[in-house]
Amino acid sequence: MALGLLDLIKNNDGVPSLPVIFTQINEAVEDPRSSMRDIAQIISTDQSLSARLLRLVNSAFFGFPSKIDTISHAVTIIGTKQLRDLALATTVIHLFKGVPEDLVNMKSFWQHSIGCGIAARLLASFHCESNIEHFFVAGLLHDIGRLILYEKNAAQLQEILSQSNEKTELLHRVEREVMGFDHTDVGGLLLREWKLPVNLEEPVKYHHRPTLAPRHATDCGIVHVADLIANAMELGTSGENLVPPL
């Protein structure tokens, strides 16, 4: 039986939850009484997360001239909100492990998502946005709703993928024709359930329709263009075989 939008997120077992450590980091970042040291201590309690963040900040993605070997140093160099956003990015990638490989290649999915995130980060830097890591995360998460559909609505997604290929029609349009909603609605609702900021929720929900965004149209527009770039450059795929129109 096909599931409705709310069923996919609210009434179905197995929808991933963000770990407690991220909630603690987020609360500390948003608390004006918290210091950089407080936030670094919270992150450092999770050795796996700390190791992933240090690998990321020491990668060519940032290109810092000297090695950053502690979370305290990373917080000082990058900033608390930026490191919080990167912690979210590395956490989400580890949440989805039950997606059927016959529907989507997860390596290709994350290649597309990371490609979109990097393109969004670059566009945001050209636009002189203050927290460009926020745009990397928004780009990384833009198709997260499709993973929920692959996990929870696999049979219908198989039909939708086939129709999209047969009609040579954009996948998200076929999703909406068949289900009455698409992966952007699912992703937006998931981020709301995770209690993530609206400036992340809206780029996920409106990246195919940025002019409809109530509050963060610029953020949505940047992710919209970044997604187009990632598709045009064939940087992996989340299932879409066409380049969405600008």
Buried (B, 14 or more C-beta within 10 A) or exposed (E): EEBBBEEBBEEBEEBBEBBEBBEBBBEBBEEEEBEBEBBBBBBBEBEEBBEBBBEBBBEEBBEBEEEBEEBBBBBBBBBBBBBBBBBBBBBBBEBBEEBEEEBBBBEBBBBBBBBBBBBBBBBBEEEEBEBBBBBBBBBBBBBBBBBBBBBBBBEBBBBBBEBBEEEEEBBBBBBBBBBEBBBBBBBBBBBBEBEBBBBBBBBBBBBBEBEEBEEBBBBBBBBBBBBBBBBEEEBBBBBBEEBBEE
